[in-house]
């Protein structure tokens, strides 16, 4: 019996790729962004930073900030019928109107 190959970033070549001029650059504005409780945010993984990112299946979902937990935020999303809470670093969040 063989072991499962790959990890959390498996099959994400196109999903996590960035434009050529942006590769390796870290936006400090996004890294130190502040969100308040109830803000509507979009989940968008920044491939430069590995800390506090979520599973690729939640990419592009919209959720609400529940509370702050250390440096990260708890984001409540709806996954089909269930509501889930993800712990996400602010570099992987964007404000959503």
Secondary structure by P-SEA (a helix, b strand, c coil): cccccccccccccccccccccccccccccccccccccbbbbbbbbcccccccccccccccbbbbbccccccbbbbbbbcccbbbbbbcccccccccc
